[in-house]
Amino acid sequence: MGLSLTLARVCVESSDLDGALLSMAKAADYIDRLKKIDNLTTEDRVQVQKIEAEYLTMRCALGRLDVAEHMYAKAGDLLHNLDPSSAEHLADTFHEIGGDLLSRGDNEMALKWLRRALGLINDQALERLSTEGLELRISIHHELIQALLATGSQDGLQEAENLVSHVESEIGDKPVVLHWRLEILQRSPSEFFNADACASILRRMIRSLDLSDAGLDFLLHGISELRMRGPRLAIGLMDELLLRKLMPSRNMNWIGKAIVRRVWIGTMEADASVSVADLIQTLDQLVQEAGQCDVEASTAALSLIWKKLDTSYSKKQYKESQLWCQAALHSIFANSGEACQGKFSRRLVLCATSCSDSEAALFAFHSMPRSIQDEPLTRYLMFRVSVLNWDHDLGRQCVKFLGKFAEKSQCRDILYACIRDAQHVGDKLMTLEALKAVAETFDAEGSLTINLPSILRCTIRLIHSLESQEGSEGDRSPELAEETCRIFERAGEHAKLEPKDEQGLRVFTGLWYLIRIFRACLAFVDCYPSDLPSEDDTDLRLMSVRCHFVVAAALISQARTGDKVDEQLQQYLETRRHISEFDTLFDAHFRNDSKSQVYPDLLAKLSTLFVFDFESAVCLKSWDDLRHIIRKARICKDEMMYKAMGDCLLRSEASGNVVYGTMRLIINEIFSLEQFDNQQLAKYMRCMFQAILPLDDNLAFQVVEQAVQIAREGSQMQKPFPAEDLDWIIATTFNHAIDILARGDEDLCQQWAMKALDLTEYMDDNGDMRDMLRERVVKLDLSKGTPS
């Protein structure tokens, strides 16, 4: 019998279920035989019960749930007469069945088997249970409480509470009991949740729990859960955990982990003044007793503070932001490194500046390590503090430091910001100091010397403004005159070096300066009175048209080389405005005086400007203005002007209608000139045909018809259409007819083929081209209406 059960156990452990069932069947047979023996002693009967209990345990473990239920029902009497060892084994089996059901979500069946397990183990006196049996009893209680809580019913919660109270009456205020009570509270509905009771349990756990990594994680999780419903209670518990439990342990890993959680809870508080004050008080005690946090904990805590600080600062809550900066700069986080500390120190200065509190900003600056004080961003912030309270000594120190910093380009950008800040508050002296420092950052080999002339001009203007201001108040300062001379000398020295920008253009002779100079000239012209003598007035108008010409040409040059579309369009618009002014002045004062000495020069300039105007209109997509420009340009009678317009149009993104209509007008204007070039006219016809053909068949057909007309008139005037261009147009026209035929449109194909044949009449090849095309027309069955 014992061998059968032992064999069955071995088979179960080796996953041989068939062998285990066979052994169990043998065991069942032996048990039946033993029961039929009448003269068994009491000891023998006890032994038989133990064997039968072991068999029942194995059978329940092996069988399906229905088999286990059947075996349980058969063993009614046996269950009440088990010895402690057998009861423990069978209860353990029932416990495993219940636990498995619970893990699968079958709460009702899990409750049934777990209650059976608990009833079975409770039938035994506690003093008779083994150590494993007592642990099993606690484990069964745990699983049963979990199953009751999983039901989510009020009855389940109450039964779980009763079980916990019963165990507590037996073993006292043990951590496992507190754990159960905490779980019951956390599973309770919100309306029944008692935050004070939860805090009391956690406090008792803090005091009684033997700390470990898992135990600390459990406490931190429980306190975090409490924060949702009782934030101040959670903060009190965290402080108690840190100061009474963790600090004496001197375990910096645990302390660091708890500090991060304490900071997180603190950042969730609505009242920052109270929250930060409490946090700093706790950190003060910790750093005195336990020392500084490690790098990892410091970085994590400061990341949380920075996130909170950033949110407060973005909402312009500067006082609250100052408090969080002070918490971040606590000595307990000193291991985070100077870079991190510098970030918070600068933000503290920024907050103080935003609150117009220069004293707090200066105190924060002097509290920084020297290395952080000497960072460019720190000095920039202190410059802002100096302009806040007009502290010129501090401002000069910061500007001097930035001007001597090794990274010239970085500090130049910061000095530009200093100029802006000083201008914003109206501090001209600090603006001048920053401008002078910027000028000193440029060298002859620098790639950004293009800005130097502007810096020098601004500096001179500002000195002049300061001199004017002082002149109205009393004697002028000799220092300002000296500064003016020094700036001019520097400008002269730099100009001698002929510095160039990235495009290789000389900085001191750029188009931008040229445009500004001539704009200024035009502004001076408008200042003259209207009753000038006629000779002076003529000279003035001549100067005006020349200024308009130069500005328009310079703007066109800028627009062609620019890479910013918005700026290009503005330059083209301004170009058209200056061209319009030139045209208006020309019409009013010079158009009717063709014998004037300046007339040919002005007419040549007007011809150039009409090309610029055409280009500007194309780039601005002002398609309706193109014909107007071409008609106005007739006065110039310049074939090259029309050629430039045509080239510009063919390179544009104009639609087929625009290209056709405009090119036709250009060709007509060229044709109307007495000295027109027939070769050039043929080239334009070819170009126009090539440009229009992919866009619009009808317009392209009209171009072919116009080519036929020009070829006919040229033949009559003994100026034949150039053979190369005519041959290309004929071939392209006939090939396009073939393409149309492939699309299935025979009538349109025939029209194109006939136009190609019409053009062959003007080929100087003794009719070879004409005959060849006629043969192809016949082969394609397009000979309907073809002249023989």
LUMDOTOR-345819 format. One line per 5 residues: their letters; for each residue x, y, z of C-alpha. Coordinates in steps of 0.1 Angstrom, whole numbers. Each point is the difference from the previous one (the first is absolute). Layout:
REM LUMDOTOR-345819
A) X Y Z ~ ...
***
This chain:
REM LUMDOTOR-345819
MGLSL) 0 0 0 ~ 28 24 10 ~ 19 -9 -31 ~ -30 8 -22 ~ -4 35 15
TLARV) 38 6 -2 ~ 0 -11 -36 ~ -29 23 -8 ~ 18 29 17 ~ 31 -7 -21
CVESS) -20 -2 -32 ~ -17 34 8 ~ 34 16 6 ~ 13 -13 -33 ~ -33 11 -18
DLDGA) -9 -37 -8 ~ -37 4 6 ~ -10 -33 -16 ~ 24 -19 24 ~ -13 20 29
LLSMA) -36 -9 -8 ~ 9 -37 -3 ~ 17 1 34 ~ -29 18 15 ~ -24 -26 -13
KAADY) 21 -27 18 ~ 0 21 31 ~ -38 3 -1 ~ -3 -38 -3 ~ 23 -5 31
IDRLK) -19 26 20 ~ -33 -19 -7 ~ 16 -33 11 ~ 13 16 32 ~ -34 14 9
KIDNL) -16 -35 -3 ~ 24 -15 27 ~ -20 -2 32 ~ 27 -7 26 ~ 20 32 -5
TTEDR) 15 15 31 ~ -4 37 9 ~ 35 8 -12 ~ -7 -18 -33 ~ -32 19 -5
VQVQK) 19 33 6 ~ 26 -11 -26 ~ -27 -9 -25 ~ -16 35 5 ~ 34 16 -7
IEAEY) 4 -21 -31 ~ -35 8 -12 ~ 6 37 7 ~ 32 -1 -20 ~ -19 -18 -28
LTMRC) -27 27 1 ~ 26 27 -2 ~ 17 -16 -30 ~ -33 -6 -17 ~ -12 36 4
ALGRL) 33 12 -13 ~ -1 -23 -30 ~ -36 2 -10 ~ -21 26 -18 ~ -21 24 20
DVAEH) -31 -22 -2 ~ 21 -30 11 ~ 14 20 29 ~ -36 10 9 ~ -11 -36 -1
MYAKA) 29 -11 22 ~ -7 27 25 ~ -36 -10 3 ~ 9 -37 6 ~ 25 9 27
GDLLH) -25 17 25 ~ 8 -22 30 ~ 37 -2 -8 ~ 4 38 0 ~ -11 3 37
NLDPS) 24 -27 12 ~ 33 11 -16 ~ 32 2 19 ~ 18 34 -2 ~ 26 -11 -26
SAEHL) -27 -14 -24 ~ -22 30 6 ~ 29 23 -10 ~ 7 -19 -32 ~ -36 -1 -10
ADTFH) -6 37 9 ~ 31 9 -21 ~ -16 -19 -30 ~ -33 19 5 ~ 20 32 3
EIGGD) 17 -6 -33 ~ -33 -8 -18 ~ -15 32 14 ~ 31 21 -9 ~ -1 -14 -36
LLSRG) -37 9 -3 ~ 6 35 13 ~ 28 6 -25 ~ -24 -10 -28 ~ -27 24 13
DNEMA) -25 -26 13 ~ -5 17 33 ~ -30 -20 12 ~ 16 -34 -4 ~ 32 14 14
LKWLR) -19 11 31 ~ -15 -35 4 ~ 33 -18 -1 ~ 19 25 21 ~ -27 -1 27
RALGL) 3 -38 -1 ~ 37 4 5 ~ -4 24 29 ~ -27 -22 16 ~ 22 -30 -2
INDQA) 31 17 15 ~ -21 18 27 ~ -14 -34 12 ~ 35 -7 13 ~ 12 16 33
LERLS) 25 27 -8 ~ 26 -15 24 ~ -2 -33 -19 ~ 8 16 -34 ~ 36 0 -13
TEGLE) 19 31 -9 ~ -9 -6 -37 ~ -36 -5 11 ~ -1 33 17 ~ 15 17 -30
LRISI) -25 -18 -22 ~ -29 13 21 ~ 12 36 -4 ~ 4 -6 -38 ~ -36 -14 -2
HHELI) -13 30 19 ~ 19 22 -25 ~ -14 -17 -31 ~ -35 -1 15 ~ 1 38 8
QALLA) 12 7 -36 ~ -29 -21 -14 ~ -25 18 22 ~ 14 34 -11 ~ -1 -11 -36
TGSQD) -38 -4 2 ~ -3 37 6 ~ -32 -5 21 ~ -7 16 34 ~ -5 -34 15
GLQEA) 34 -11 -13 ~ 17 30 15 ~ -17 -6 34 ~ 9 -37 0 ~ 36 9 -8
ENLVS) 0 26 29 ~ -13 -28 23 ~ 28 -24 -11 ~ 26 27 6 ~ -14 8 34
HVESE) 0 -37 10 ~ 37 -4 -11 ~ 9 32 18 ~ -15 -13 32 ~ 23 -30 -3
IGDKP) 33 14 -11 ~ -3 37 7 ~ 10 31 -20 ~ 23 -18 -24 ~ 10 15 -34
VVLHW) -20 -26 -19 ~ -32 11 19 ~ 8 36 -7 ~ 5 -9 -36 ~ -34 -16 -2
RLEIL) -17 30 17 ~ 17 23 -24 ~ -12 -20 -30 ~ -36 -1 14 ~ 0 38 4
QRSPS) 15 6 -35 ~ -27 -22 -15 ~ -28 18 18 ~ -23 23 -20 ~ 10 37 0
EFFNA) -29 10 22 ~ 11 -25 27 ~ 37 6 -3 ~ 16 13 33 ~ 32 18 -7
DACAS) 9 4 37 ~ -4 -38 5 ~ 22 -7 -31 ~ 26 24 14 ~ -1 -16 34
ILRRM) 6 -35 -16 ~ 29 13 -20 ~ 15 17 30 ~ -2 -32 20 ~ 16 -18 -29
IRSLD) 28 25 -1 ~ 7 -6 36 ~ -3 -38 0 ~ 13 -10 -34 ~ 35 -15 -4
LSDAG) 12 20 -29 ~ 11 -16 -33 ~ -1 11 -36 ~ -34 -16 -5 ~ -13 13 33
LDFLL) 11 36 -8 ~ -15 -2 -35 ~ -33 -12 16 ~ -1 29 25 ~ 9 26 -27
HGISE) -28 -14 -22 ~ -25 1 28 ~ 9 36 9 ~ -3 10 -36 ~ -35 -15 -2
LRMRG) -9 19 31 ~ 12 33 -16 ~ -30 -1 -23 ~ -24 3 29 ~ 20 15 28
PRLAI) 31 20 -13 ~ 10 15 34 ~ -3 -34 17 ~ 22 -15 -28 ~ 27 27 6
GLMDE) -1 -6 38 ~ 5 -38 -6 ~ 29 6 -24 ~ 17 23 25 ~ -5 -26 27
LLLRK) 14 -27 -22 ~ 30 20 -9 ~ 9 15 34 ~ -10 -29 23 ~ 6 -31 -20
LMPSR) 24 6 -29 ~ 23 27 14 ~ 12 -22 30 ~ 7 -28 -25 ~ 24 22 -20
NMNWI) -8 -20 -31 ~ 4 28 -26 ~ -16 -21 -27 ~ -32 -2 20 ~ 2 36 11
GKAIV) 6 12 -36 ~ -30 -20 -13 ~ -22 14 28 ~ 12 36 -6 ~ -10 -3 -37
RRVWI) -34 -12 10 ~ -3 28 27 ~ 10 26 -27 ~ -26 -14 -24 ~ -28 2 26
GTMEA) 11 36 9 ~ -2 11 -37 ~ -36 -12 0 ~ -10 24 28 ~ -21 30 -10
DASVS) 15 24 26 ~ 36 3 -10 ~ 10 22 30 ~ -10 -26 25 ~ 12 -30 -21
VADLI) 35 14 -7 ~ 5 12 36 ~ -9 -35 14 ~ 22 -17 -26 ~ 30 22 8
QTLDQ) -5 -6 37 ~ 1 -37 -6 ~ 31 2 -23 ~ 18 21 27 ~ -4 -28 26
LVQEA) 10 -27 -25 ~ 32 17 -13 ~ 11 6 36 ~ -4 -36 10 ~ 4 -20 -32
GQCDV) 20 23 -23 ~ -5 7 -38 ~ -20 -22 -24 ~ 17 -20 -26 ~ 2 13 -36
EASTA) -29 -22 -13 ~ -24 10 28 ~ 10 37 -3 ~ -5 0 -38 ~ -34 -16 3
ALSLI) -12 24 27 ~ 12 30 -18 ~ -17 -11 -32 ~ -33 -1 18 ~ 7 35 15
WKKLD) 10 14 -34 ~ -33 -13 -16 ~ -20 17 28 ~ 22 31 -3 ~ -4 2 -37
TSYSK) -38 -2 3 ~ -2 27 26 ~ 24 23 -20 ~ -20 -4 -32 ~ -31 11 20
KQYKE) 20 31 12 ~ -2 -12 36 ~ 35 14 8 ~ -2 -1 38 ~ -10 -37 0
SQLWC) 28 -6 -25 ~ 25 16 23 ~ -10 -23 28 ~ 5 -31 -22 ~ 34 13 -11
QAALH) 10 4 37 ~ -10 -36 6 ~ 20 -12 -30 ~ 31 18 12 ~ -1 -17 34
SIFAN) 33 -15 10 ~ -14 -35 2 ~ 0 1 -39 ~ 35 13 -3 ~ 11 -33 -17
SGEAC) -21 9 -31 ~ 29 20 -14 ~ 8 36 -7 ~ -18 0 -34 ~ -33 -10 16
QGKFS) 5 24 29 ~ 8 28 -24 ~ -33 -6 -19 ~ -20 5 32 ~ 21 29 11
RRLVL) -5 18 -33 ~ -38 -7 1 ~ 0 15 36 ~ 16 32 -14 ~ -25 1 -28
CATSC) -29 -4 24 ~ 14 28 22 ~ 4 22 -31 ~ -36 -6 -10 ~ -11 10 34
SDSEA) 22 32 -2 ~ 19 -12 30 ~ 36 9 -8 ~ 12 -7 36 ~ -12 -36 -2
ALFAF) 16 -4 -34 ~ 34 14 13 ~ -2 -23 30 ~ -6 -30 -23 ~ 29 10 -21
HSMPR) 24 3 29 ~ -11 -34 13 ~ 10 -17 -32 ~ 34 -18 -4 ~ 25 21 -19
SIQDE) -1 -23 -30 ~ -38 6 -4 ~ 4 37 5 ~ 25 1 -29 ~ -24 -17 -25
PLTRY) -12 23 -28 ~ -37 -6 7 ~ 5 9 36 ~ 17 32 -9 ~ -27 8 -24
LMFRV) -27 -4 27 ~ 20 23 23 ~ 2 26 -28 ~ -38 -1 0 ~ 1 5 38
SVLNW) 23 30 -6 ~ -24 17 -24 ~ -29 -8 23 ~ 14 24 27 ~ 24 20 -23
DHDLG) 31 -14 17 ~ 25 10 -27 ~ 30 -14 19 ~ -15 -35 0 ~ -11 4 -36
RQCVK) 35 10 -11 ~ 15 -29 18 ~ -23 -25 -18 ~ 6 16 -34 ~ 37 0 5
FLGKF) 0 -37 10 ~ -21 -9 -30 ~ 22 19 -24 ~ 31 -18 12 ~ -16 -35 -1
AEKSQ) 18 -25 -23 ~ -31 -11 -19 ~ -5 32 -20 ~ -30 -10 -20 ~ -19 -12 30
CRDIL) 7 31 20 ~ -8 22 -29 ~ -35 -14 -1 ~ -3 6 38 ~ 12 36 -4
YACIR) -26 6 -27 ~ -26 -11 27 ~ 16 24 24 ~ -4 28 -25 ~ -37 -8 -4
DAQHV) -5 -1 38 ~ 17 33 6 ~ -19 16 -29 ~ -33 -14 15 ~ 5 19 33
GDKLM) 15 31 -18 ~ 35 -3 15 ~ 21 16 -27 ~ 33 -3 19 ~ -4 -38 4
TLEAL) -11 -3 -36 ~ 32 19 -11 ~ 22 -23 22 ~ -16 -31 -15 ~ 4 14 -36
KAVAE) 37 7 6 ~ 5 -35 14 ~ -17 -15 -31 ~ 22 20 -23 ~ 31 -13 18
TFDAE) -10 -37 -6 ~ 5 4 -38 ~ 33 -8 -16 ~ 12 3 -36 ~ -3 -37 -7
GSLTI) -35 -4 15 ~ -28 -13 -21 ~ -26 24 15 ~ 18 33 -6 ~ -29 9 -22
NLPSI) -17 13 32 ~ 28 22 11 ~ -8 30 -22 ~ -35 0 15 ~ 13 -3 35
LRCTI) 24 29 -5 ~ -27 22 -15 ~ -24 -7 29 ~ 28 7 24 ~ 7 34 -16
RLIHS) -36 9 -1 ~ -5 -9 37 ~ 31 21 10 ~ -15 29 -20 ~ -33 -4 18
LESQE) 17 0 33 ~ 20 31 -10 ~ -31 18 -10 ~ -17 -10 33 ~ 30 13 20
GSEGD) 3 31 -22 ~ -36 10 9 ~ 8 -5 37 ~ 34 17 2 ~ 36 -7 -11
RSPEL) 6 -30 -22 ~ 21 -29 13 ~ 35 -2 -16 ~ -1 -38 4 ~ -28 -2 -25
AEETC) 19 20 -26 ~ 30 -23 6 ~ -22 -31 -5 ~ -13 14 -33 ~ 35 5 -13
RIFER) 10 -35 12 ~ -30 -16 -18 ~ 8 19 -33 ~ 36 -11 2 ~ -10 -36 5
AGEHA) -24 2 -30 ~ 28 14 -21 ~ 24 -27 10 ~ -25 -27 -7 ~ -10 15 -33
KLEPK) 37 -1 -11 ~ 0 -38 5 ~ -29 -3 -26 ~ -19 -26 20 ~ -23 -22 -19
DEQGL) -32 -19 8 ~ -7 -37 -6 ~ -9 7 -37 ~ 34 17 -5 ~ -15 35 -2
RVFTG) 17 29 17 ~ -18 10 32 ~ 5 37 -3 ~ -13 3 -36 ~ -31 -22 0
LWYLI) -32 5 -20 ~ -19 6 32 ~ 21 31 8 ~ -4 12 -36 ~ -38 -3 2
RIFRA) -1 19 33 ~ 22 28 -14 ~ -22 6 -30 ~ -32 -3 20 ~ 14 28 22
CLAFV) 7 20 -32 ~ -36 -4 -11 ~ -12 11 35 ~ 22 31 -3 ~ -15 8 -34
DCYPS) -35 0 15 ~ 11 26 25 ~ 7 27 -27 ~ -26 27 -4 ~ -23 -1 -31
DLPSE) 9 35 -12 ~ 35 -7 -12 ~ 14 16 -31 ~ -7 -22 -31 ~ 36 -9 -6
DDTDL) 5 -11 36 ~ -33 -19 -1 ~ 11 -18 -32 ~ 33 -10 17 ~ -19 -12 30
RLMSV) -24 -21 -21 ~ 30 -15 -19 ~ 16 -9 33 ~ -32 -16 11 ~ -4 -22 -31
RCHFV) 36 -11 3 ~ -5 -9 37 ~ -31 -20 -8 ~ 20 -18 -27 ~ 28 -10 23
VAAAL) -23 -11 28 ~ -21 -21 -24 ~ 31 -16 -14 ~ 14 -7 35 ~ -33 -15 12
ISQAR) -2 -23 -31 ~ 35 -12 7 ~ -9 -7 36 ~ -33 -18 -9 ~ 18 -22 -25
TGDKV) 26 -12 25 ~ -23 -2 31 ~ -12 -33 15 ~ -29 12 20 ~ -32 1 -20
DEQLQ) -18 27 21 ~ 30 23 -3 ~ 3 -6 -37 ~ -36 9 -6 ~ 3 32 20
QYLET) 31 10 -20 ~ -18 -6 -33 ~ -29 21 12 ~ 23 28 10 ~ 18 -3 -33
RRHIS) -33 5 -19 ~ -7 31 21 ~ 33 16 -8 ~ -5 -9 -37 ~ -34 16 0
EFDTL) 15 32 16 ~ 27 0 -27 ~ -26 -4 -28 ~ -22 27 15 ~ 29 25 2
FDAHF) 11 -9 -35 ~ -35 6 -14 ~ -4 33 18 ~ 34 16 -6 ~ 21 -18 -27
RNDSK) -23 -19 -24 ~ -8 30 -23 ~ 36 12 -1 ~ 16 -25 -23 ~ 27 24 -10
SQVYP) 13 3 36 ~ 35 -13 6 ~ -12 -23 28 ~ -29 -14 -20 ~ 19 -30 -16
DLLAK) 15 -9 34 ~ -34 2 17 ~ -16 -20 -28 ~ 26 -28 4 ~ -6 0 37
LSTLF) -37 -2 -5 ~ 5 -29 -24 ~ 19 -19 27 ~ -26 9 26 ~ -28 -13 -21
VFDFE) 18 -34 0 ~ 3 2 38 ~ -37 9 2 ~ -9 -29 -22 ~ 22 -24 21
SAVCL) -16 13 33 ~ -35 -4 -13 ~ 8 -36 -11 ~ 14 -8 34 ~ -30 16 17
KSWDD) -23 -19 -23 ~ -16 33 -11 ~ -8 -15 -34 ~ -25 27 -10 ~ 28 27 2
LRHII) 22 -17 -26 ~ -18 13 -31 ~ -2 35 15 ~ 38 -1 6 ~ 7 -11 -36
RKARI) -22 27 -15 ~ 16 27 22 ~ 34 -12 -12 ~ -7 9 -36 ~ 16 34 5
CKDEM) 34 -17 4 ~ -1 -18 -33 ~ 25 -25 13 ~ 1 -35 -14 ~ 24 -12 28
MYKAM) -25 12 26 ~ -28 -22 -15 ~ 24 -29 -3 ~ 7 3 38 ~ -37 1 7
GDCLL) -6 -31 -22 ~ 28 -19 17 ~ -14 9 34 ~ -35 -12 -9 ~ 12 -33 -15
RSEAS) 18 -8 33 ~ -31 9 21 ~ -28 -21 14 ~ -27 18 -20 ~ -30 -18 -14
GNVVY) -4 -9 -37 ~ -24 29 -6 ~ 24 25 16 ~ 30 -13 -19 ~ -18 0 -33
GTMRL) -16 34 3 ~ 31 17 14 ~ 25 -16 -24 ~ -23 8 -29 ~ 0 36 10
IINEI) 38 0 4 ~ 5 -15 -34 ~ -24 25 -16 ~ 20 28 17 ~ 33 -14 -14
FSLEQ) -16 -4 -34 ~ -11 36 0 ~ 35 13 4 ~ 15 13 -32 ~ 33 -18 6
FDNQQ) -14 -33 13 ~ 22 -31 -2 ~ -19 -28 -19 ~ 23 -26 16 ~ -9 12 35
LAKYM) -37 0 -9 ~ 2 -36 -12 ~ 17 -10 32 ~ -28 16 21 ~ -26 -18 -21
RCMFQ) 17 -33 6 ~ 5 7 38 ~ -36 11 4 ~ -13 -31 -19 ~ 22 -22 22
AILPL) -12 16 32 ~ -37 0 -10 ~ -3 -35 -15 ~ 1 -20 33 ~ -25 25 16
DDNLA) -28 5 -26 ~ -6 -16 -34 ~ -23 28 -12 ~ 25 28 9 ~ 28 -20 -15
FQVVE) -20 -4 -33 ~ -4 38 -1 ~ 37 4 3 ~ 5 -23 -30 ~ -25 21 -19
QAVQI) 19 31 9 ~ 32 -17 -11 ~ -17 -8 -34 ~ -9 37 -3 ~ 35 12 9
AREGS) 16 -24 -25 ~ -24 11 -27 ~ 7 37 6 ~ 37 -6 2 ~ 0 -19 -32
QMQKP) -18 29 -17 ~ 25 26 14 ~ 30 -22 -10 ~ 8 -6 36 ~ -7 -38 3
FPAED) -7 -17 33 ~ 33 -16 12 ~ 2 -35 -13 ~ 12 -16 32 ~ -28 14 22
LDWII) -26 -6 -28 ~ 12 -36 -3 ~ -3 -5 38 ~ -35 15 1 ~ -12 -22 -29
ATTFN) 14 -32 16 ~ -15 8 34 ~ -34 9 -15 ~ -2 -32 -20 ~ 12 -21 30
HAIDI) -26 16 22 ~ -26 -10 -27 ~ 11 -36 3 ~ -4 3 38 ~ -35 12 -4
LARGD) -8 -28 -24 ~ 12 -25 27 ~ -26 16 23 ~ -27 -8 -25 ~ -9 35 -12
EDLCQ) 4 -2 -39 ~ -15 33 -8 ~ 23 20 23 ~ 29 -21 -13 ~ -8 9 -36
QWAMK) -1 37 9 ~ 35 -1 16 ~ 13 -21 -30 ~ -14 26 -25 ~ 18 28 19
ALDLT) 32 -18 -2 ~ -5 -4 -37 ~ -8 37 -3 ~ 33 9 16 ~ 19 -23 -24
EYMDD) -9 23 -28 ~ 25 25 13 ~ 29 -25 3 ~ 28 7 -24 ~ 6 -36 -8
NGDMR) -17 -4 -34 ~ -30 -16 16 ~ 18 -30 16 ~ -16 6 35 ~ -34 5 -15
DMLRE) 1 -31 -21 ~ 12 -21 29 ~ -28 12 23 ~ -26 -6 -27 ~ 11 -36 -3
RVVKL) -4 -5 38 ~ -34 17 -1 ~ -12 -24 -26 ~ 14 -30 19 ~ -19 11 31
DLSKG) -32 5 -20 ~ -1 37 8 ~ 0 11 -37 ~ -36 13 2 ~ 1 36 -12
TPS) 38 -2 -7 ~ 10 20 -31 ~ 16 -23 -26
***
